[in-house]
Amino acid sequence: MRRRIKPVFVLAFFSLFIMILIFGNRHIENARQREWSTAKKAIPETKQTPKGQKTNSDKDSFTLNPIIDVSGWQLPSEINYDTLSKNISGAIVRVQGGSGIAKKNNAAHKSGIDKSFKTHIEEFQKRNVPVAVYAYVRGSNIKEMKEEARTFYKNASPYNPTFYWLDVEEKTMSNMDKGIRAFRDELKRLGADNVGIYIGTYFMEEHSISTKGFDAIWIPTYGSDSGYFEAVPKTKLNYELHQYTSQGHIEGFHGEFDLNQIAVNKDTKTTYEKLFGSANK
């Protein structure tokens, strides 16, 4: 015969279970609040002081507006560059969509070259917005990786970008680490002094990709991707730049931008100048 469990023991068990759930949720919420508090302190400003106008803040203070990355998907004809330029601290322009790109692509030519990169760069530089560049990496072997690097450098170098970034999001060859190193080393050989890598931490770990040898690291972490800064990247990588949303809105364009900021654990001004040059220009 099966023993009958006394109601008092059942009540005690469920009471203990509920208490564990309550304390567990409270611990998670407290951790989330601490992370949000850290993130909130570093939310980028969206206002810019007009040139020549002094503020009441300390002379050594440095306010950073969002940094955007932009490509042919943001049509120049839909951008008010005068307004947009007043509300950003830098732009990272896609120059190349990579080899093997789809024939029908509204943002890039069959060759992989972005259709709008020249206009974006020229319009931003005309308004003294610091410009870096990036290439979406698609090479399927070492030869293609080097060819992409040469095409990237040939098209971008005349504009003297502050940084060259490799956008690594797809596995296009069996040994991605080897391919990415070939791309980077070819850029360096051609004369690119500053070469960084944009990569998600999970993708990096899954495909055993090393960030060693790059001059800077750029990581995407969105949280719920609400358009605002919500989450700090959970990584031990010594990264410089954080892409915090793909749903950002900035005056001067009715569409959406990827928005970026300097890592919250880095000195903002020093790191910004590493990536975009002097902040006093």
Residue, then its C-alpha position, 0 to 999 in steps of 0.5 A: m500500500r502506498r503511504r498517504i502524504k500528509p497535507v502539511f508536508v505538501l504545503a511546506f514543499f510548495s511554500l519552499f518552492i515558491m520562496i525559491l522562485i521569489f528569491g531567484n527572480r529578485h536576484i535576476e531583477n537586481a542584476r538586471q537593474r544594476e546592468w541597466s543602471t550602468a548602461k543608462k549612465a552611458i546612453p549617448e546624447t542626441k543633442q549637439t552644441p552648435k559650433g562656436q557655442k560654449t557650454n557651462s560644463d567643464k572644459d575637459s568634458f566630452t559629450l558623444n552623440p550616436i555613431i551611425d553605420v550606413s550603407g546603400w540601404q539608406l538612400p542619400s536622396e532620403i537623407n537631410y545631411d545637414t540635419l543628420s550631421k548635427n546629431i551624430s559624432g561619426a559615420i561608418v560607411r559600407v564600401q563593399g557588400g562582398s563578392g558573390i552578392a546577389k545580382k538583384n540588390n538595390a544597395a550594391h552592384k553585382s561587383g559588391i561595391d555599395k551603390s551609395f558609399k561615395t555620396h555618403i562619404e562625400e556628404f559627411q566629410k563635407r560637413n566635417v563628420p569623421v568617417a570610417v569604412y567597412a566591408y561585408v566579408r564574403g570571400s569563399n577562399i583565401k584568394e577571394m578574401k585577398e581580392e575583396a581586401r584589394t577592392f575595399y582598399k582601392n575604393a575607400s583609401p582615396y577618402n582617407p577613412t579613420f578606420y577600416w572595418l571587416d564586417v564578419e557575419e557569415k561563414t563563407m569558407s571552412n576556416m573563417d579565421k584563416g580567411i579573415r586573417a588573409f583579408r586583414d593582412e592584405l589590407k595592412r600590406l596595402g597601407a591600411d594602418n587601422v583595421g578593426i573587426y565587427i563580430g558577434t561573440y556567439f559567431m566568433e566562438e562558434h567558428s573559432i575566430s580570433t580577434k588578435g591582430f586587429d586594432a579594434i573590436w566592434i560588438p553588436t548587443y541589442g537587448s530587445d532592440s527597442g531603438y535605445f541602449e538596453a544591454v551591455p555586451k557580456t564578453k571578456l573581449n577588450y572591445e572599443l565600439h558597441q552597436y546597441t540597436s538596429q532600430g535607431h532613429i535620428e533627426g535628418f532621416h525618417g528610416e532606421f539606423d544601426l546606432n553605436q557608442i564607445a564601450v562603457n568601460k573605456d575612456t570615451k574621448t580617448t577611445y573615440e579619438k582612436l577610432f575617429g581622430s581628434a575630437n577637437k576638429 
